[in-house]
């Protein structure tokens, strides 16, 4: 924007606009809480109260500080951070949405609302009225009307054992963790209690199960449907195992070594499934968690949008629990991570395994997690990295650098930053770490330094050579004497079927001659075959 456009768009502070020159913990927290409790708004960081643009660049450090401040607010609305420029001067903009239910409190517990240009604390009758109209009961704590006596005894015993309770204290403990509610008519299961303590909770609660659909292609027609309708713990375990079995493993043979590689790590699948059942909206009785298995992806779809203040953009920095009692029990069975850790684990494990990252999408009515089966890093490249790691420890994040070095790239600091998505200092440390470990060789110094793969680590010919170069290599081997399928495999790293295809092609083109049968089969160069005929 030009200065004139900026002044026209944001002429003054108002019910929806706040100006700040910096990011003070208390002032910013109060503004975010007040906007959350009213009708939302925007906070312009780097602008004085009089509207003068001083500037504030949305660096990663500044964004991290904002996330930390929001993290101290109780139940804020959804928010996003945007870069903005006025006549080339950077401004940081925080947009804050009104909470759809419940209310936000500052770190000190105050409830504020936005009125004009001020954050006003509520007291007395006004506060009671506000809370009564905005209070939000956690869905998983709602009373189902199902007597506690209807709970399955084996499932009850499993929860008691997982929490290490005594039998005498169990009834009180079930109330404390939100699985049971009590009134004058006795003890009844909450939503969370029914999900964990009934053999088939869906018979009472609607579609509280997991549906798995398998597609052979990208059409809308699936060829297999499986339903997992037991207690939540069983749903997560069985659905995870089923999906893992369906997608299988990638088998790679490098020379004499066989590698079985996960197409998607099982723990990643489990986290995606556990997150779906833990955070779904159980008030949507007519929809279930759905898993779609397709040739290139596994997609886990959970009813309901992300709980406030979490968005796709800030989900690694902010946490919220729509169903805290559901999650508490899943954690005790080691089926859910600590708050906020599940997303980190999914992303980190996929990156460590050289797989493409998961993709998260919030449509407002559902959350989709897409786990790619295919990757930009080929399976045989992943297997080669595993073999290289036998020579020394490699940081998981550094593996992608080795892959690109094996592709004959000369790595620079700029390229490392791009591949690792880090700053210049972190990229330099990663490159030098691989250099010092003997994996990379440095050429040049300082800004002109480049790094290439150490020649002793060169991958098998089958990985580093283009098809014409590979064919020339095999013909050259045959000129030194008869070759076999096994010899070519050990020299190139190709598996049996690829080696057979390569040798057959060279025979068809007249560059090699095949002699013998079955285990006695060997291949000669054309010149060698002519020499044998002469003698």
VEXDREN-2710 file (C-alpha; in Angstrom, 1 decimal):
% VEXDREN-2710
k/r/px/py/pz
1/UNK/0.0/0.0/0.0
2/UNK/0.9/3.6/-0.4
3/UNK/0.7/5.9/2.6
4/UNK/-2.5/7.3/1.3
5/UNK/-4.0/3.8/0.8
6/UNK/-2.9/2.8/4.3
7/UNK/-4.5/5.9/5.9
8/UNK/-7.7/5.3/4.0
9/UNK/-7.9/1.6/5.0
10/UNK/-6.9/2.2/8.6
11/UNK/-7.7/5.8/9.4
12/UNK/-8.0/5.3/13.2
13/UNK/-8.0/2.7/15.9
14/UNK/-11.5/1.3/16.4
15/UNK/-13.5/-1.7/17.5
16/UNK/-11.6/-3.7/14.9
17/UNK/-8.2/-2.1/14.6
18/UNK/-5.4/-1.8/17.2
19/UNK/-2.0/-0.2/16.6
20/UNK/1.2/-1.1/18.4
21/UNK/4.9/-0.1/17.9
22/UNK/6.2/-3.4/19.4
23/UNK/5.2/-6.7/20.9
24/UNK/4.8/-6.3/24.7
25/UNK/3.6/-9.4/26.4
26/UNK/0.7/-7.9/28.4
27/UNK/-0.6/-5.3/26.0
28/UNK/-0.6/-7.7/23.0
29/UNK/-2.2/-10.5/25.1
30/UNK/-4.9/-8.2/26.3
31/UNK/-5.7/-7.1/22.7
32/UNK/-5.9/-10.6/21.4
33/UNK/-8.1/-11.8/24.3
34/UNK/-10.5/-8.8/23.8
35/UNK/-10.8/-9.2/20.1
36/UNK/-11.5/-13.0/20.7
37/UNK/-14.3/-12.1/23.1
38/UNK/-15.9/-9.5/20.8
39/UNK/-16.1/-9.5/17.0
40/UNK/-12.4/-10.1/16.1
41/UNK/-10.0/-7.5/14.6
42/UNK/-6.5/-6.8/13.4
43/UNK/-3.4/-5.7/15.3
44/UNK/-0.9/-3.6/13.3
45/UNK/2.6/-4.1/14.7
46/UNK/5.1/-1.3/13.8
47/UNK/2.5/1.5/13.8
48/UNK/2.2/4.3/16.4
49/UNK/-1.0/5.3/18.1
50/UNK/-1.1/8.3/15.7
51/UNK/-0.8/6.1/12.6
52/UNK/2.8/6.7/11.8
53/UNK/4.4/3.7/10.2
54/UNK/7.7/2.9/12.1
55/UNK/7.9/-0.6/10.7
56/UNK/8.2/-4.1/12.2
57/UNK/9.5/-7.0/10.1
58/UNK/7.7/-10.3/10.7
59/UNK/10.9/-12.2/11.3
60/UNK/10.8/-15.8/12.6
61/UNK/11.9/-14.6/16.0
62/UNK/9.0/-12.1/16.1
63/UNK/6.5/-14.7/15.0
64/UNK/7.8/-17.2/17.6
65/UNK/7.3/-14.5/20.3
66/UNK/3.7/-13.8/19.2
67/UNK/3.0/-17.6/19.3
68/UNK/4.4/-17.7/22.9
69/UNK/2.2/-14.8/24.0
70/UNK/-0.9/-16.3/22.4
71/UNK/0.0/-19.6/24.2
72/UNK/-0.4/-17.9/27.6
73/UNK/-4.0/-16.8/26.8
74/UNK/-6.7/-19.2/27.9
75/UNK/-8.9/-20.2/24.9
76/UNK/-8.1/-17.3/22.4
77/UNK/-9.8/-17.1/19.0
78/UNK/-8.2/-18.4/15.9
79/UNK/-5.4/-16.0/14.6
80/UNK/-3.0/-15.6/11.8
81/UNK/0.2/-13.6/11.2
82/UNK/0.7/-11.7/7.9
83/UNK/3.5/-9.6/6.4
84/UNK/2.5/-6.2/5.1
85/UNK/4.3/-3.2/3.5
86/UNK/3.5/0.5/3.5
87/UNK/5.7/2.3/1.0
88/UNK/8.2/-0.5/1.3
89/UNK/8.3/-0.4/5.1
90/UNK/7.4/-3.8/6.7
91/UNK/4.5/-4.1/9.1
92/UNK/3.4/-7.2/10.9
93/UNK/-0.3/-7.8/11.0
94/UNK/-2.1/-10.2/13.4
95/UNK/-5.7/-11.0/12.5
96/UNK/-7.8/-12.4/15.4
97/UNK/-11.2/-14.1/14.9
98/UNK/-14.1/-14.0/17.3
99/UNK/-14.5/-17.3/19.3
100/UNK/-17.4/-19.3/18.0
101/UNK/-18.1/-20.5/21.6
102/UNK/-16.7/-20.1/25.0
103/UNK/-14.5/-17.1/25.9
104/UNK/-10.9/-16.1/26.2
105/UNK/-9.0/-15.0/29.4
106/UNK/-5.7/-13.2/29.8
107/UNK/-2.8/-15.0/31.4
108/UNK/-3.9/-13.5/34.7
109/UNK/-7.5/-14.7/34.3
110/UNK/-9.2/-11.5/33.3
111/UNK/-12.0/-11.5/30.8
112/UNK/-11.7/-8.5/28.4
113/UNK/-13.9/-7.2/25.6
114/UNK/-13.1/-4.6/22.9
115/UNK/-15.1/-1.4/23.0
116/UNK/-13.9/1.4/20.7
117/UNK/-10.1/1.7/21.2
118/UNK/-10.0/0.1/24.6
119/UNK/-9.9/-3.4/26.2
120/UNK/-12.5/-3.3/29.0
121/UNK/-12.5/-5.9/31.8
122/UNK/-15.9/-7.3/32.8
123/UNK/-17.1/-7.5/36.4
124/UNK/-20.2/-8.4/38.5
125/UNK/-23.5/-8.8/36.7
126/UNK/-22.0/-8.0/33.3
127/UNK/-19.4/-10.7/33.7
128/UNK/-22.0/-13.3/34.8
129/UNK/-24.2/-12.4/31.9
130/UNK/-21.3/-12.7/29.4
131/UNK/-20.2/-16.1/30.8
132/UNK/-23.7/-17.5/30.8
133/UNK/-24.2/-16.6/27.1
134/UNK/-20.7/-17.8/26.0
135/UNK/-20.1/-20.9/28.2
136/UNK/-19.2/-23.9/26.2
137/UNK/-19.3/-27.5/27.6
138/UNK/-16.7/-29.8/26.3
139/UNK/-18.5/-32.3/24.0
140/UNK/-16.9/-35.3/25.5
141/UNK/-18.2/-34.5/29.0
142/UNK/-21.9/-34.4/28.0
143/UNK/-24.2/-36.9/29.7
144/UNK/-25.3/-39.8/27.4
145/UNK/-27.9/-41.1/29.8
146/UNK/-26.3/-44.5/29.8
147/UNK/-25.9/-46.0/33.3
148/UNK/-22.3/-46.7/34.3
149/UNK/-23.5/-50.3/35.0
150/UNK/-23.8/-50.8/31.2
151/UNK/-20.0/-50.4/30.8
152/UNK/-18.1/-53.5/29.7
153/UNK/-16.3/-55.0/32.8
154/UNK/-13.2/-55.9/30.8
155/UNK/-12.9/-52.3/29.4
156/UNK/-13.4/-50.9/32.9
157/UNK/-10.7/-53.1/34.3
158/UNK/-8.3/-52.1/31.5
159/UNK/-8.7/-48.4/32.2
160/UNK/-8.3/-49.0/36.0
161/UNK/-5.0/-50.9/35.2
162/UNK/-3.8/-48.3/32.8
163/UNK/-4.2/-45.5/35.4
164/UNK/-2.9/-47.8/38.2
165/UNK/-6.0/-47.1/40.4
166/UNK/-7.1/-49.2/43.3
167/UNK/-10.5/-50.9/43.0
168/UNK/-11.8/-48.9/46.0
169/UNK/-11.1/-45.6/44.4
170/UNK/-12.1/-46.4/40.9
171/UNK/-15.6/-45.0/40.9
172/UNK/-14.4/-41.6/42.1
173/UNK/-11.5/-41.6/39.7
174/UNK/-13.8/-42.3/36.7
175/UNK/-15.7/-39.1/37.6
176/UNK/-12.4/-37.1/38.1
177/UNK/-11.2/-37.9/34.5
178/UNK/-14.6/-37.1/32.9
179/UNK/-15.7/-40.6/32.0
180/UNK/-18.6/-40.7/34.4
181/UNK/-21.1/-38.1/35.7
182/UNK/-23.2/-38.3/38.8
183/UNK/-26.6/-36.8/39.8
184/UNK/-29.5/-37.8/41.9
185/UNK/-30.4/-40.6/39.6
186/UNK/-26.9/-42.3/39.9
187/UNK/-23.8/-42.6/37.8
188/UNK/-24.0/-42.3/34.0
189/UNK/-21.4/-42.4/31.2
190/UNK/-20.3/-39.2/29.6
191/UNK/-19.6/-39.2/25.9
192/UNK/-16.0/-40.0/26.6
193/UNK/-17.0/-42.7/29.0
194/UNK/-19.2/-44.4/26.4
195/UNK/-16.5/-44.1/23.7
196/UNK/-13.9/-45.9/25.9
197/UNK/-16.1/-48.3/28.0
198/UNK/-18.7/-49.6/25.6
199/UNK/-18.0/-52.6/23.3
200/UNK/-19.8/-50.8/20.4
201/UNK/-20.3/-47.1/21.3
202/UNK/-21.7/-46.4/17.8
203/UNK/-24.9/-48.4/18.7
204/UNK/-25.7/-45.7/21.2
205/UNK/-24.0/-42.6/20.0
206/UNK/-24.3/-42.7/16.2
207/UNK/-21.4/-42.9/13.7
208/UNK/-18.6/-43.0/16.3
209/UNK/-16.5/-45.5/14.3
210/UNK/-13.7/-45.5/11.7
211/UNK/-14.6/-46.3/8.1
212/UNK/-11.7/-47.4/5.8
213/UNK/-12.3/-47.2/2.0
214/UNK/-9.7/-48.6/-0.5
215/UNK/-9.5/-47.2/-4.0
216/UNK/-7.6/-48.8/-6.8
217/UNK/-7.4/-45.6/-8.9
218/UNK/-8.4/-42.0/-8.6
219/UNK/-12.1/-42.6/-9.3
220/UNK/-14.9/-42.2/-6.8
221/UNK/-15.5/-46.0/-6.7
222/UNK/-13.9/-48.0/-3.9
223/UNK/-13.4/-51.7/-4.1
224/UNK/-13.2/-52.5/-0.3
225/UNK/-14.8/-51.1/2.8
226/UNK/-14.0/-52.0/6.4
227/UNK/-15.6/-50.6/9.5
228/UNK/-13.9/-50.5/13.0
229/UNK/-16.6/-49.9/15.5
230/UNK/-15.2/-51.0/18.9
231/UNK/-14.0/-48.8/21.8
232/UNK/-11.7/-46.0/20.7
233/UNK/-8.5/-47.8/21.8
234/UNK/-9.4/-50.8/19.6
235/UNK/-10.4/-48.6/16.7
236/UNK/-7.1/-46.8/16.6
237/UNK/-5.0/-50.0/16.9
238/UNK/-7.0/-52.1/14.4
239/UNK/-7.4/-49.3/11.8
240/UNK/-3.6/-48.5/12.0
241/UNK/-2.7/-52.1/11.5
242/UNK/-5.1/-52.5/8.6
243/UNK/-3.8/-49.4/6.7
244/UNK/-0.2/-50.5/7.3
245/UNK/-0.9/-53.9/5.9
246/UNK/-2.8/-52.5/2.9
247/UNK/-0.1/-50.1/1.7
248/UNK/2.7/-52.7/2.5
249/UNK/6.4/-52.0/2.2
250/UNK/8.9/-51.1/-0.5
251/UNK/11.4/-53.9/-1.1
252/UNK/14.8/-52.7/-2.5
253/UNK/17.7/-54.9/-3.3
254/UNK/21.1/-53.1/-3.6
255/UNK/23.6/-55.7/-4.7
256/UNK/23.4/-58.5/-2.1
257/UNK/21.5/-56.4/0.4
258/UNK/17.7/-56.5/0.8
259/UNK/15.9/-53.5/2.4
260/UNK/12.3/-53.4/3.4
261/UNK/11.2/-49.7/3.6
262/UNK/8.0/-48.4/5.1
263/UNK/5.9/-46.6/2.5
264/UNK/4.5/-44.6/5.5
265/UNK/5.9/-45.3/9.0
266/UNK/3.3/-47.1/11.1
267/UNK/3.7/-44.5/13.9
268/UNK/2.8/-41.7/11.5
269/UNK/-0.4/-43.6/10.5
270/UNK/-1.2/-44.2/14.1
271/UNK/-0.8/-40.5/15.0
272/UNK/-3.0/-39.4/12.2
273/UNK/-5.8/-41.9/13.2
274/UNK/-5.4/-41.1/16.9
275/UNK/-5.6/-37.4/16.2
276/UNK/-8.7/-37.9/14.1
277/UNK/-10.7/-39.8/16.8
278/UNK/-9.3/-37.6/19.6
279/UNK/-10.2/-34.2/18.1
280/UNK/-13.2/-34.9/16.0
281/UNK/-16.5/-33.2/16.7
282/UNK/-18.7/-35.9/18.4
283/UNK/-21.7/-33.7/18.2
284/UNK/-21.8/-34.5/14.5
285/UNK/-23.5/-37.9/15.1
286/UNK/-24.2/-38.6/11.5
287/UNK/-20.5/-38.6/10.4
288/UNK/-17.6/-41.0/11.1
289/UNK/-13.9/-40.7/10.8
290/UNK/-13.0/-41.9/7.3
291/UNK/-9.7/-43.2/5.9
292/UNK/-9.3/-43.3/2.2
293/UNK/-6.4/-45.5/0.8
294/UNK/-5.5/-44.5/-2.8
295/UNK/-2.5/-45.6/-5.0
296/UNK/-0.4/-42.5/-4.0
297/UNK/-1.9/-41.3/-0.7
298/UNK/-3.6/-42.2/2.6
299/UNK/-6.1/-39.6/3.7
300/UNK/-7.6/-39.4/7.2
301/UNK/-10.7/-37.3/7.4
302/UNK/-12.1/-36.1/10.8
303/UNK/-15.5/-34.5/11.3
304/UNK/-15.4/-30.9/12.5
305/UNK/-12.9/-28.1/12.0
306/UNK/-9.8/-27.5/14.1
307/UNK/-10.6/-26.3/17.7
308/UNK/-9.8/-22.7/18.4
309/UNK/-7.2/-21.1/18.3
310/UNK/-5.6/-23.8/16.2
311/UNK/-5.2/-23.2/12.4
312/UNK/-3.3/-25.1/9.8
313/UNK/-0.7/-22.4/9.8
314/UNK/-0.1/-22.3/13.6
315/UNK/-0.8/-26.0/14.5
316/UNK/2.9/-26.6/15.4
317/UNK/2.8/-23.7/17.8
318/UNK/-0.7/-23.8/19.4
319/UNK/-2.7/-26.5/21.0
320/UNK/-6.3/-27.0/22.1
321/UNK/-8.4/-30.0/23.2
322/UNK/-12.0/-30.4/22.0
323/UNK/-12.2/-33.7/23.9
324/UNK/-9.7/-33.7/26.8
325/UNK/-11.2/-36.7/28.5
326/UNK/-11.0/-38.8/25.3
327/UNK/-7.4/-37.8/24.8
328/UNK/-6.4/-38.4/28.5
329/UNK/-7.4/-42.1/28.2
330/UNK/-5.7/-42.6/24.8
331/UNK/-2.5/-41.3/26.2
332/UNK/-2.6/-43.8/29.1
333/UNK/-2.7/-46.5/26.4
334/UNK/0.2/-44.9/24.5
335/UNK/-2.1/-44.1/21.6
336/UNK/-1.8/-40.3/21.7
337/UNK/1.1/-38.0/22.3
338/UNK/1.4/-35.1/24.8
339/UNK/-0.5/-32.0/23.7
340/UNK/0.7/-30.7/20.4
341/UNK/3.4/-33.4/19.9
342/UNK/1.4/-35.6/17.4
343/UNK/1.8/-33.1/14.5
344/UNK/5.5/-32.7/15.2
345/UNK/6.0/-36.5/15.2
346/UNK/4.2/-37.0/11.9
347/UNK/6.2/-34.3/10.1
348/UNK/9.5/-35.2/11.7
349/UNK/9.2/-38.9/11.0
350/UNK/8.2/-38.4/7.4
351/UNK/11.2/-36.1/6.9
352/UNK/13.6/-38.5/8.6
353/UNK/12.5/-41.3/6.3
354/UNK/13.0/-39.0/3.3
355/UNK/9.3/-39.1/2.5
356/UNK/7.2/-36.1/1.4
357/UNK/5.5/-34.3/4.3
358/UNK/1.9/-34.8/5.4
359/UNK/-0.5/-32.2/4.2
360/UNK/-3.1/-30.7/6.6
361/UNK/-6.4/-29.0/5.5
362/UNK/-9.2/-27.5/7.5
363/UNK/-12.4/-27.0/5.4
364/UNK/-14.4/-25.7/8.4
365/UNK/-16.5/-28.8/8.5
366/UNK/-13.7/-31.4/8.5
367/UNK/-10.0/-31.8/8.9
368/UNK/-8.1/-33.8/6.3
369/UNK/-4.6/-35.2/6.8
370/UNK/-3.0/-36.5/3.6
371/UNK/0.0/-38.8/3.9
372/UNK/1.9/-39.3/0.6
373/UNK/2.9/-42.8/-0.3
374/UNK/5.2/-41.6/-3.1
375/UNK/8.2/-39.4/-2.5
376/UNK/10.6/-37.2/-4.5
377/UNK/13.3/-39.4/-3.0
378/UNK/13.3/-42.8/-4.8
379/UNK/13.2/-46.0/-2.7
380/UNK/16.6/-47.2/-3.8
381/UNK/18.0/-43.8/-2.8
382/UNK/16.5/-44.3/0.7
383/UNK/18.1/-47.7/0.9
384/UNK/21.5/-46.3/-0.1
385/UNK/21.3/-43.8/2.7
386/UNK/20.6/-46.6/5.1
387/UNK/23.8/-48.4/3.9
388/UNK/25.8/-45.2/4.1
389/UNK/24.7/-44.7/7.7
390/UNK/26.4/-47.9/8.7
391/UNK/29.7/-45.9/8.3
392/UNK/28.8/-43.2/10.8
393/UNK/26.0/-41.3/12.5
394/UNK/24.0/-39.0/10.3
395/UNK/21.5/-36.4/11.7
396/UNK/18.1/-37.3/10.3
397/UNK/17.6/-33.9/8.8
398/UNK/21.0/-34.2/6.9
399/UNK/20.0/-37.2/4.9
400/UNK/18.4/-35.2/2.1
401/UNK/21.7/-33.4/1.6
402/UNK/23.4/-36.8/1.0
403/UNK/20.7/-37.8/-1.5
404/UNK/21.3/-34.7/-3.6
405/UNK/25.1/-35.0/-3.3
406/UNK/24.7/-38.6/-4.6
407/UNK/22.8/-37.1/-7.6
408/UNK/26.1/-35.3/-8.5
409/UNK/25.0/-31.9/-7.1
410/UNK/27.6/-29.6/-5.7
411/UNK/25.9/-28.3/-2.6
412/UNK/26.1/-24.7/-1.6
413/UNK/24.9/-23.0/1.5
414/UNK/22.0/-21.6/-0.5
415/UNK/21.0/-25.0/-1.8
416/UNK/21.3/-26.5/1.7
417/UNK/19.0/-23.8/3.1
418/UNK/16.5/-24.6/0.4
419/UNK/16.6/-28.4/1.0
420/UNK/16.6/-28.2/4.8
421/UNK/14.3/-25.1/5.2
422/UNK/16.7/-23.5/7.7
423/UNK/18.7/-20.3/7.9
424/UNK/22.3/-19.8/6.6
425/UNK/24.0/-20.6/10.0
426/UNK/22.1/-23.9/10.4
427/UNK/22.8/-24.8/6.7
428/UNK/26.5/-24.2/7.2
429/UNK/26.6/-26.3/10.4
430/UNK/24.8/-29.2/8.6
431/UNK/27.3/-29.1/5.6
432/UNK/30.3/-28.9/7.9
433/UNK/28.9/-31.7/10.1
434/UNK/28.8/-34.0/7.1
435/UNK/32.2/-32.9/5.9
436/UNK/33.8/-33.5/9.3
437/UNK/32.2/-37.0/9.4
438/UNK/33.8/-37.8/6.1
439/UNK/30.6/-37.9/4.0
440/UNK/31.2/-34.7/2.0
441/UNK/34.3/-33.0/0.6
442/UNK/34.6/-29.2/0.7
443/UNK/35.9/-27.2/-2.2
444/UNK/36.6/-23.5/-1.7
445/UNK/36.1/-21.4/1.4
446/UNK/33.6/-19.0/2.9
447/UNK/30.9/-17.8/0.6
448/UNK/32.3/-19.7/-2.4
449/UNK/32.4/-23.1/-0.6
450/UNK/30.8/-26.1/-2.3
451/UNK/30.4/-29.6/-1.0
452/UNK/30.3/-32.9/-3.0
453/UNK/30.0/-36.5/-2.1
454/UNK/33.2/-38.2/-0.9
455/UNK/34.2/-40.6/-3.7
456/UNK/34.4/-43.6/-1.3
457/UNK/30.6/-43.2/-0.7
458/UNK/29.6/-43.2/-4.4
459/UNK/26.3/-45.1/-4.7
460/UNK/26.1/-48.2/-6.8
461/UNK/26.2/-47.6/-10.5
462/UNK/22.6/-48.4/-10.8
463/UNK/21.7/-45.3/-8.8
464/UNK/24.2/-42.7/-10.0
465/UNK/24.5/-43.5/-13.8
466/UNK/22.0/-42.6/-16.5
467/UNK/20.7/-45.6/-18.6
468/UNK/23.2/-45.2/-21.5
469/UNK/26.1/-44.9/-19.1
470/UNK/24.9/-48.0/-17.2
471/UNK/24.7/-50.0/-20.4
472/UNK/28.2/-49.0/-21.5
473/UNK/29.5/-50.0/-18.0
474/UNK/28.0/-53.5/-18.4
475/UNK/29.4/-54.0/-21.9
476/UNK/32.8/-52.9/-20.7
477/UNK/32.6/-55.5/-17.8
478/UNK/31.8/-58.2/-20.4
479/UNK/34.9/-57.2/-22.5
480/UNK/37.0/-58.1/-19.5
481/UNK/35.4/-61.6/-19.3
482/UNK/32.1/-63.4/-19.1
483/UNK/29.5/-61.8/-16.8
484/UNK/26.5/-63.2/-14.9
485/UNK/23.3/-61.7/-13.5
486/UNK/24.8/-61.9/-10.0
487/UNK/28.0/-60.2/-11.0
488/UNK/26.1/-57.3/-12.6
489/UNK/23.8/-57.0/-9.5
490/UNK/26.7/-56.8/-7.1
491/UNK/28.5/-54.2/-9.3
492/UNK/25.6/-51.9/-10.1
493/UNK/23.2/-52.3/-7.1
494/UNK/20.3/-53.2/-9.4
495/UNK/17.8/-55.8/-8.3
496/UNK/17.4/-59.1/-10.1
497/UNK/14.5/-58.1/-12.4
498/UNK/16.1/-54.8/-13.5
499/UNK/19.4/-56.6/-14.2
500/UNK/17.6/-59.2/-16.3
501/UNK/15.9/-56.4/-18.2
502/UNK/19.2/-54.6/-18.8
503/UNK/21.0/-57.8/-20.0
504/UNK/18.1/-58.8/-22.3
505/UNK/18.1/-55.3/-23.9
506/UNK/21.8/-55.5/-24.6
507/UNK/21.4/-58.9/-26.1
508/UNK/18.5/-57.7/-28.3
509/UNK/20.6/-54.8/-29.5
510/UNK/23.5/-57.1/-30.4
511/UNK/25.9/-55.6/-27.8
512/UNK/26.1/-58.8/-25.7
513/UNK/25.8/-62.5/-26.5
514/UNK/24.1/-64.9/-24.2
515/UNK/25.5/-68.4/-23.8
516/UNK/24.4/-71.3/-21.5
517/UNK/21.1/-71.9/-19.8
518/UNK/19.6/-71.3/-16.3
519/UNK/22.3/-71.1/-13.6
520/UNK/25.0/-71.6/-16.2
521/UNK/23.9/-68.5/-18.2
522/UNK/26.6/-66.0/-18.9
523/UNK/27.0/-63.0/-21.1
524/UNK/29.9/-62.2/-23.5
525/UNK/30.9/-59.1/-25.4
526/UNK/30.5/-59.5/-29.1
527/UNK/34.3/-59.4/-29.5
528/UNK/34.8/-62.0/-26.8
529/UNK/32.3/-64.3/-28.5
530/UNK/34.1/-64.0/-31.8
531/UNK/37.4/-64.8/-30.2
532/UNK/35.8/-68.0/-28.6
533/UNK/34.6/-69.0/-32.1
534/UNK/38.1/-68.7/-33.6
535/UNK/39.6/-71.0/-31.0
END
